Structure formats: C-alpha cells, structure tokens
C-alpha cells in the first residue's frame, strides 16, 4: 500500500503527469472497491465483533 502511495505522489509531482480530474476518478474507483470489500466482509466483521463482545461479557 505504501508503494501505491509513493507511486501516486511521484506521478502527482510530474508536470507531464495525470491531471487532478484523473486522480479524482482513480480515488473514486478505489473508494468503490473499498466499500464493496467492506460490504462483502460485513458478516465476518459483525461475527468477529460479537465474539469479542461475548468474551468481554464473560470476563
């Protein structure tokens, strides 16, 4: 993930690089991917949190 961040920064500093509008589109796509991943994993996240609450409730 750090490599992606470094790559984006190096591309942003170039004068002949992408425009800000193109970066906004890339950021939008990344946001959609993250949201889709969270939606797909929401059941597992909920189960994990419930397990933690159960363990803490027994303590």
Buried (B, 14 or more C-beta within 10 A) or exposed (E): EEEEEEEBEEBEEEEEEBEEEEBEEEEEEEEEEEEEEEEEEEEEEEEEEEEEEEEEEEE
